[in-house]
Amino acid sequence: MPGMTNAHTHLFQTFFRGLGDDKSLLDWLEHCIWPGAVHLDAHTAKLAAMVGLIENLRTGATSVIDHQYIHIDESIDDAICEAADELGVRFLLARGWADRNYEPSLTETHEQVIERTRTVRDKWHGPTII
């Protein structure tokens, strides 16, 4: 049986499970995700990605698309890609982006989005990571 594809996950949120289950999406983002995400560092992001990716592998998903939108530190993207590379998961980092109605400390300019996306692509594009 071929491996499955998980086409939409947020691996950093592995460590946020169970927070705000009673909230609407925007309330949950504003009161649970964003306050924690602004403190995310590369080490914690990698650990969360490892746990999330292992869960994917254990449930049959061998290809994962991570919608990553926490850009307070450029090393977070690299840490998540490192986790995928170390586990041998076929992986695509889909860098999310917003410029309005969003936590200001998590936003990037248009120029930053393009530059950082190119940097991540150039560093990680290969046989298992796109």
Backbone as numpy.savetxt, mean C-alpha at the origin, in Angstrom:
# Nx Ny Nz CAx CAy CAz Cx Cy Cz
-4.11 -26.07 -9.90 -4.96 -24.90 -9.90 -4.06 -23.66 -9.90
-4.31 -22.73 -10.80 -3.49 -21.51 -10.84 -3.79 -20.62 -9.63
-2.81 -19.78 -9.31 -3.01 -18.83 -8.22 -4.05 -17.78 -8.59
-4.70 -17.27 -7.59 -5.71 -16.22 -7.77 -5.02 -14.85 -7.76
-5.77 -13.83 -8.16 -5.27 -12.46 -8.12 -6.14 -11.65 -7.16
-5.51 -10.98 -6.23 -6.19 -10.01 -5.38 -5.96 -8.65 -6.05
-6.98 -8.14 -6.69 -6.83 -6.94 -7.51 -7.02 -5.63 -6.73
-7.34 -5.72 -5.44 -7.51 -4.47 -4.68 -7.29 -4.73 -3.20
-6.16 -4.26 -2.73 -5.88 -4.32 -1.30 -5.14 -3.05 -0.89
-5.10 -2.80 0.40 -4.31 -1.71 0.99 -3.48 -2.37 2.08
-2.29 -2.82 1.73 -1.51 -3.65 2.65 -1.16 -2.94 3.95
-0.91 -1.64 3.92 -0.59 -0.95 5.17 -1.74 -1.04 6.17
-2.97 -1.20 5.67 -4.14 -1.26 6.55 -4.26 -2.59 7.29
-3.38 -3.53 7.03 -3.39 -4.80 7.76 -3.38 -4.54 9.26
-2.63 -3.55 9.70 -2.52 -3.25 11.12 -3.63 -2.34 11.64
-4.58 -1.98 10.79 -5.69 -1.13 11.19 -7.02 -1.89 11.27
-6.97 -3.19 11.10 -8.20 -3.99 11.09 -8.98 -3.83 12.39
-10.29 -3.78 12.24 -11.16 -3.71 13.40 -11.39 -2.31 13.93
-10.67 -1.34 13.41 -10.87 0.03 13.85 -12.02 0.66 13.08
-12.97 1.20 13.79 -14.05 1.95 13.16 -15.00 1.14 12.31
-15.23 -0.11 12.68 -16.16 -0.93 11.90 -17.57 -0.34 11.86
-17.88 0.54 12.81 -19.21 1.14 12.88 -19.30 2.46 12.13
-18.24 2.86 11.46 -18.21 4.18 10.82 -18.45 4.09 9.31
-18.93 5.20 8.75 -19.04 5.31 7.30 -17.62 5.44 6.74
-17.48 5.30 5.43 -16.16 5.34 4.81 -15.39 6.61 5.15
-16.00 7.77 4.94 -15.27 9.02 5.18 -14.97 9.23 6.65
-15.90 8.87 7.54 -15.63 8.96 8.98 -14.51 8.02 9.38
-14.51 6.83 8.82 -13.48 5.83 9.10 -12.11 6.34 8.66
-12.03 6.90 7.44 -10.77 7.46 6.96 -10.29 8.58 7.88
-11.19 9.51 8.17 -10.83 10.69 8.94 -10.46 10.38 10.39
-11.14 9.42 11.00 -10.95 9.16 12.43 -10.11 7.94 12.76
-9.91 7.05 11.81 -9.17 5.82 12.09 -7.92 5.66 11.23
-8.06 5.81 9.93 -6.95 5.54 9.02 -5.95 6.70 8.99
-6.40 7.89 8.65 -5.48 9.01 8.51 -4.69 9.32 9.78
-5.32 9.33 10.97 -4.52 9.62 12.18 -3.39 8.61 12.41
-3.61 7.37 12.08 -2.55 6.37 12.22 -1.57 6.41 11.07
-2.07 6.65 9.88 -1.22 6.62 8.68 -0.16 7.70 8.70
-0.44 8.84 9.30 0.55 9.91 9.32 1.78 9.53 10.14
1.69 8.46 10.94 2.83 7.99 11.74 3.49 6.76 11.14
3.02 6.33 9.98 3.56 5.13 9.35 5.00 5.37 8.90
5.87 4.40 9.18 7.24 4.48 8.69 7.51 3.25 7.83
8.67 3.22 7.20 8.99 2.14 6.26 9.02 0.78 6.95
9.56 0.71 8.14 9.64 -0.57 8.86 8.25 -1.13 9.14
7.37 -0.30 9.66 6.01 -0.74 9.96 5.25 -1.08 8.69
5.44 -0.29 7.64 4.78 -0.57 6.35 5.23 -1.92 5.81
6.51 -2.23 5.93 7.01 -3.51 5.44 6.42 -4.67 6.24
6.36 -4.52 7.57 5.77 -5.58 8.39 4.30 -5.80 8.04
3.56 -4.71 7.90 2.14 -4.82 7.53 2.00 -5.48 6.17
2.85 -5.11 5.23 2.81 -5.71 3.89 3.14 -7.20 3.96
4.14 -7.56 4.75 4.49 -8.99 4.88 3.31 -9.79 5.41
2.68 -9.30 6.47 1.53 -10.01 7.04 0.41 -10.11 6.00
0.08 -8.99 5.36 -0.98 -9.00 4.35 -0.67 -9.90 3.17
0.57 -9.89 2.72 0.94 -10.74 1.58 0.95 -12.22 1.95
1.40 -12.54 3.16 1.35 -13.94 3.61 -0.09 -14.41 3.69
-0.98 -13.56 4.18 -2.41 -13.91 4.21 -2.93 -14.17 2.80
-2.53 -13.34 1.85 -2.93 -13.55 0.46 -2.43 -14.89 -0.05
-1.16 -15.19 0.19 -0.60 -16.46 -0.26 -1.31 -17.65 0.38
-1.60 -17.55 1.67 -2.27 -18.65 2.38 -3.68 -18.90 1.85
-4.29 -17.89 1.27 -5.66 -18.05 0.76 -5.70 -18.19 -0.76
-4.54 -18.39 -1.38 -4.50 -18.72 -2.80 -4.21 -17.59 -3.76
-4.02 -16.38 -3.26 -3.70 -15.25 -4.14 -2.18 -15.16 -4.29
-1.69 -15.41 -5.48 -0.26 -15.33 -5.75 0.13 -14.06 -6.50
-0.87 -13.29 -6.90 -0.67 -11.98 -7.54 -1.47 -10.96 -6.74
-0.85 -9.84 -6.43 -1.50 -8.85 -5.57 -1.28 -7.45 -6.16
-2.36 -6.67 -6.19 -2.28 -5.26 -6.56 -2.57 -4.44 -5.31
-1.57 -3.71 -4.84 -1.71 -2.92 -3.62 -1.95 -1.46 -3.98
-3.08 -0.94 -3.53 -3.43 0.46 -3.76 -2.88 1.26 -2.58
-1.69 1.82 -2.77 -0.91 2.45 -1.72 -1.03 3.96 -1.85
-1.56 4.60 -0.82 -1.79 6.04 -0.90 -1.20 6.81 0.28
-0.28 6.19 1.02 0.37 6.89 2.13 1.76 7.30 1.66
1.93 8.60 1.44 3.17 9.09 0.84 3.89 10.10 1.72
3.85 9.90 3.04 4.54 10.82 3.94 6.05 10.60 3.92
6.46 9.43 3.45 7.88 9.07 3.41 8.10 8.24 2.15
9.01 8.67 1.30 9.24 7.97 0.03 9.67 6.52 0.22
10.24 6.20 1.36 10.72 4.84 1.58 9.59 3.84 1.83
8.38 4.30 2.06 7.26 3.39 2.31 6.96 2.56 1.06
6.94 3.18 -0.11 6.71 2.42 -1.35 7.77 1.34 -1.52
9.02 1.71 -1.28 10.11 0.74 -1.41 9.97 -0.40 -0.41
9.58 -0.09 0.81 9.43 -1.12 1.84 8.36 -2.13 1.46
7.26 -1.66 0.89 6.18 -2.56 0.48 6.65 -3.43 -0.69
7.35 -2.83 -1.64 7.89 -3.61 -2.76 8.92 -4.62 -2.29
9.73 -4.25 -1.30 10.71 -5.19 -0.72 10.00 -6.41 -0.15
8.92 -6.19 0.57 8.17 -7.30 1.16 7.69 -8.24 0.07
7.12 -7.69 -0.99 6.63 -8.52 -2.10 7.77 -9.28 -2.76
8.88 -8.60 -2.95 10.04 -9.23 -3.58 10.58 -10.38 -2.73
10.69 -10.15 -1.43 11.21 -11.19 -0.53 10.30 -12.41 -0.47
8.99 -12.19 -0.61 8.04 -13.31 -0.56 7.82 -13.95 -1.93
8.29 -13.32 -3.00 8.13 -13.88 -4.34 6.73 -13.75 -4.90
5.98 -12.79 -4.41 4.61 -12.56 -4.88 4.67 -11.76 -6.18
3.84 -12.11 -7.15 3.68 -11.24 -8.33 2.91 -10.02 -7.84
3.43 -8.84 -8.13 2.98 -7.66 -7.39 2.93 -6.43 -8.28
1.91 -5.62 -8.05 1.82 -4.31 -8.69 1.51 -3.29 -7.61
2.34 -2.27 -7.50 2.10 -1.18 -6.57 1.33 -0.10 -7.32
0.08 0.07 -6.99 -0.76 1.11 -7.60 -0.74 2.31 -6.67
0.08 3.29 -7.00 0.22 4.46 -6.13 -1.02 5.33 -6.24
-1.79 5.36 -5.17 -2.98 6.21 -5.12 -2.59 7.66 -4.89
-3.52 8.54 -5.18 -3.22 9.95 -5.08 -4.51 10.75 -5.01
-4.51 11.81 -4.21 -5.65 12.72 -4.13 -5.11 14.11 -3.83
-5.81 15.11 -4.31 -5.37 16.48 -4.05 -6.47 17.36 -3.46
-7.58 16.74 -3.07 -8.64 17.52 -2.43 -9.47 16.61 -1.52
-10.11 17.22 -0.54 -10.92 16.48 0.43 -10.14 15.33 1.04
-8.91 15.61 1.42 -8.01 14.56 1.85 -7.12 15.09 2.96
-6.60 14.21 3.77 -5.66 14.60 4.83 -4.47 15.32 4.19
-4.26 16.60 4.52 -3.21 17.38 3.86 -1.81 16.77 3.94
-1.47 16.15 5.05 -0.12 15.60 5.20 0.11 14.37 4.33
-0.94 13.83 3.73 -0.81 12.64 2.88 -0.86 12.97 1.40
-0.95 14.24 1.05 -1.07 14.61 -0.36 0.30 14.87 -0.99
0.32 14.80 -2.30 1.50 15.13 -3.10 1.07 16.08 -4.21
2.01 16.85 -4.71 1.72 17.67 -5.88 1.69 16.77 -7.11
1.13 17.28 -8.20 1.12 16.51 -9.45 2.53 16.12 -9.86
3.45 17.05 -9.71 4.84 16.79 -10.09 5.45 15.69 -9.23
5.16 15.73 -7.92 5.68 14.69 -7.03 5.12 13.31 -7.39
3.84 13.26 -7.72 3.22 11.99 -8.10 3.94 11.39 -9.30
4.12 12.19 -10.33 4.76 11.69 -11.55 6.21 11.28 -11.28
6.95 12.12 -10.58 8.36 11.82 -10.31 8.51 10.56 -9.46
7.75 10.46 -8.39 7.90 9.30 -7.49 7.40 8.02 -8.16
6.35 8.09 -8.95 5.87 6.91 -9.66 6.93 6.41 -10.62
7.57 7.32 -11.32 8.66 6.91 -12.23 9.83 6.31 -11.46
10.16 6.89 -10.32 11.27 6.38 -9.51 10.98 4.95 -9.04
9.78 4.72 -8.53 9.40 3.38 -8.06 9.41 2.40 -9.22
8.84 2.81 -10.35 8.83 1.94 -11.53 10.25 1.57 -11.97
11.11 2.56 -12.06 12.47 2.31 -12.52 13.24 1.41 -11.56
12.99 1.53 -10.28 13.70 0.73 -9.29 13.17 -0.69 -9.20
11.85 -0.89 -9.29 11.26 -2.18 -8.97 10.72 -2.97 -10.15
10.56 -2.37 -11.30 9.99 -3.11 -12.43 10.87 -4.30 -12.78
10.26 -5.46 -12.85 11.01 -6.68 -13.15 10.06 -7.84 -13.40
10.59 -9.05 -13.32 9.77 -10.22 -13.66 8.59 -10.46 -12.72
8.71 -10.05 -11.44 7.60 -10.30 -10.52 6.94 -9.03 -10.01
7.60 -7.90 -10.14 7.04 -6.64 -9.67 6.89 -5.71 -10.86
5.68 -5.16 -11.00 5.41 -4.24 -12.10 5.33 -2.83 -11.54
